[in-house]
Amino acid sequence: MNRMLPLLLTACVVGPGNEQIVLEADFDRFVEEVQPILSSTCANPACHGSGDRPLELYAVHQHRLDPDDVWADTPLTTAELYLNFHRSCGFLLDLDQPKDCELVRKPLSVTAGGLHHQGGDQFNDRDNPDYLAILDWIGSIDTPQMEGPQ
C-alpha cells in the first residue's frame, strides 16, 4: 500500500438534511481491517460488486474499476480502495450510535437488531468478529463537521 497517503482521510457524505458531512476516518485501518470483510462478504457481483448498487464495492477476482481487471489476481488499486472507503463512509450517518449505522445494520440479522437486507444475513449476531471489527472502525471515526447546505 502507498504509504504517502495520510493516515486520516476525509470523506464527504450527504446528511439527512442535504448538509455535507466531512468525516475523518483512518484509511489504512479501513484497508487492513474492513476492506477484507467487505470483499469476502459483500463484493460478490450479484450483490455490491456491481455498478448499480449504492454501496458499489471493488474486490480482487471480481468487480474492478478497469473492466480489463475483472477476475484478475492483482491487488486493488489505490483508487479502488479509496472508492470503497468513500462509499462505505456514505453509510455512516449516525456516528453518535455506531451500531445504528447502515454499514453494520444492513448485514446484521433482523433478530439481532439489523435491517432487512436483500443479500440476507451476513452477521447472525452482534458477537460476530467481522461485525465487531467494522463497528470498532466506525467508533474510531471523528465526529463529523457540518459544512452547510449543498
Order of alpha helices (4+ residues) and beta strands (2+ residues): beta-beta-alpha-alpha-alpha-alpha-beta
